[in-house]
Amino acid sequence: MLNIKSKKISLSLCLCTLIALSTPALSQVDSGIVLAVSDTGSIAAKRAAEQKEALAKKAAEREAKKASEGQKSTETAAPTTAPTPPVEEPKGE
């Protein structure tokens, strides 16, 4: 009987000790997670803003490229649209 009681007591003591030791660790983990989430949110917001800026810059570059191509095509198309008179070569007499 004494053997059974000592096992119960040692088991409960061990369980209480583990709970007591893990409680501060759990509270530290929670605060670490909160800090990580707050940092991650601001980092994610910065990255999203940088991506928006990059996309806007690319869109502006594409518009500028299209405009310059449009100007080049009108410049090259204007001289070729003028009719050129056929050149008549004299026949050998």
Contacts in CASP RR format, 6 or more apart in sequence:
PFRMAT RR
TARGET T0000
AUTHOR 0000-0000-0000
METHOD contacts of the structure
MODEL  1
MLNIKSKKISLSLCLCTLIALSTPALSQVDSGIVLAVSDTGSIAAKRAAE
QKEALAKKAAEREAKKASEGQKSTETAAPTTAPTPPVEEPKGE
END
